[in-house]
Amino acid sequence: MTLPRTPSFRLDGKRALITGASSGIGLACASALAEHGAEVTLAARSADKLSDAVNAMTAAGWSAQALAMDVADVAATERLVAEAGPFDILINSAGLARHSPALETTEADFDAVSDLNFKGAYFLTRAVAKGMAEAGRSGSLINISSQMAKVGGIDRAVYAATKHAVEGFTKSMAIEWGPKGIRINTICPTFIVTPLTKQTFDRPERRAWVEEKIKLGRIGEVEDIMGAAVFLASDASALITGSALLIDGGWTAD
C-alpha cells in the first residue's frame, strides 16, 4: 500500500510580497514565510523600520529585501509591483483604523480608511495577480481581513465596511482567476496585540469587552497568525480559494 503524503508547507524558490511588513501582523507573516524558505520582499511606508526588519531576517539566514511603498497610492503601487515582480505570493497586511461612533465619522477619516483598506487592497491584489498572469505563474494571494468582516463592532462602522468589501472582491477574484491557477483567500483575525490595537487595549472597558467576546479567553498574539499565513501560501492549501480563515478565538461562534 502506498500511503498519501502531506503536501509541503515549504516555500523554497517562491517570491513573496508582504505589505504592512514593518511591524505587527505583516512583520510576523514575513518572518513566517522567510523561515519556510520564501524570498520575501517587505513593503511599507517606513523605510527605517523596514531596514531594521530586513537586517534581522538576513542575520537569521533568511532571504529578505525592503521596498518602500504606500498601498494607498495606487499608481505608485502598480509601478513598483510591476518593477519588482512577478511574485508567487502576496500577503497584504497594510491597514488603517480610525474608530469613532458612526454619527461622528468624518469624511476625511472615511476616505483615509477606505483608500487603504479597500481601494488600495483591491489594486494591490490586482497588480500582483497581473504579474502572475503575464508570467504564466500560479500563486497565492492573501489579504489580512478581520473578524469584523463577519460581524459589526462598536465604533467600527467604517473599518468593518472596508473588511466586508475585501471579502467581496476576494470571492469575485477567486472565480475569475481560478482557471489561471491563482488562488486568493483572506485571514480574519480577532484583536491581536499590535501597535494598531494599542488604542483599544489602553481603554479598560474596551479591553474587557474584547476579552469577554473571545471564547478562548485571551487576546491574540501575532504568532497566532503565522501558521495560517504559511498554510495559505503553500501547496498544503492547494484546493482553497475564495475562502476566509477565521482566527478569532471563537468570537464569531455566537
Secondary structure, DSSP 4 states (H G I P E B T S, - for coil): -PPP-PPP---TT-EEEEESTTSHHHHHHHHHHHHTT-EEEEEES-HHHHHHHHHHHHHTT-EEEEEE--TT-HHHHHHHHHHH---SEEEE---------GGG--HHHHHHHHIIIIIIHHHHHHHHHHHHHHHT--EEEEEE--GGGTS--TT-HHHHHHHHHHHHHHHHHHHHHGGGTEEEEEEEE--B-SGGGHHHHTSHHHHHHHHHH-TTSS-B-THHHHHHHHHHHSGGGTT--S-EEEESTTGGG-
